[in-house]
Amino acid sequence: MKDKAKMNEMNVPRQRRTQDGLGPNTDIGAKLRAFYGSVEDQPIPDNLLDLLDKLDQVERASKQKGN
């Protein structure tokens, strides 16, 4: 009898997510959004900011020479 009760529990249909037409791509999209959202919140590394500043300085210097 116990085995029959366990079998009945196993045959209960699982709740499914609503169909949005994308199937497993919905899960992938949600995980990618969460990952990129966390990356967005991270600060820009100082060495990258220094590099961008140097690039701006070179651009300004080349514009002044060109005038």
C-alpha positions in Angstrom: 0.0 0.0 0.0 2.8 2.4 0.8 4.3 1.9 -2.6 1.0 2.7 -4.3 0.7 5.9 -2.4 4.2 6.9 -3.5 3.4 6.1 -7.1 0.3 8.3 -6.8 2.4 11.2 -5.5 4.8 10.8 -8.4 2.0 10.9 -11.0 0.9 14.4 -9.8 1.4 16.7 -12.8 4.0 19.4 -12.2 3.0 23.0 -12.4 4.3 24.5 -15.6 5.3 28.0 -16.3 3.0 30.0 -18.5 4.0 29.6 -22.2 5.5 32.7 -23.6 6.6 31.1 -26.9 10.2 31.1 -26.0 10.6 27.9 -23.9 14.0 27.5 -22.3 15.1 30.8 -23.8 13.1 32.6 -21.2 15.2 31.1 -18.4 18.4 31.9 -20.3 17.3 35.5 -20.9 16.4 36.0 -17.2 19.8 34.7 -16.1 21.6 36.9 -18.6 19.7 39.9 -17.4 20.6 39.2 -13.8 24.2 38.7 -14.7 24.6 41.8 -16.8 22.6 43.8 -14.2 25.2 42.8 -11.6 28.1 43.7 -13.9 26.4 47.2 -14.5 26.5 47.8 -10.8 30.3 47.3 -10.6 32.5 50.3 -10.6 34.8 51.1 -13.6 38.4 50.0 -12.8 40.8 52.9 -12.0 43.3 51.7 -14.7 40.6 51.9 -17.4 39.6 55.4 -16.2 43.3 56.4 -16.3 43.6 55.0 -19.9 40.5 56.9 -21.0 41.9 60.1 -19.5 45.2 59.7 -21.3 43.3 59.1 -24.6 41.4 62.4 -24.0 44.6 64.2 -23.4 46.1 62.9 -26.7 43.0 63.9 -28.6 43.0 67.4 -27.2 46.7 67.8 -28.0 46.2 66.6 -31.6 43.3 69.0 -32.1 45.4 71.9 -30.8 48.2 71.0 -33.2 45.8 70.8 -36.1 44.4 74.3 -35.5 
